[in-house]
């Protein structure tokens, strides 16, 4: 899987080029949490075409991973999820419900422009 992380002026962009699984998303989170700018910048995750290879149980595991590893000093509190298909949207909605007690807000978008507008407002 190709995962790219770019620090932009007002946010951090995480792009997943192929259908990720739990271990790949975990590696992406680890990389993201170690970027110094993560403390102050919200993030946008873009899931390009392809299936997100996660089970419903994996979504709970992902929430737990975030709870355990999320940097406590982080001031950023918003994450945008950009999805390309109905299947990705359904998976993202399920995760947003499961992760509703995480220390930041998630929103789902179908375009990067909409996500940027929300994350930088």
Secondary structure, 3 states (H helix, E strand, C coil): CCEEEEECCCCEEEEECCCCEHHHHHHHHHHHHCCHHHHCCCEEEEECCCCCECCHHHHHHHHHHHHHHCCCCCCCCEEEEECCCHHHHHHHHHHHHHCCCCCCEEEEECCHHHHHHHHCC
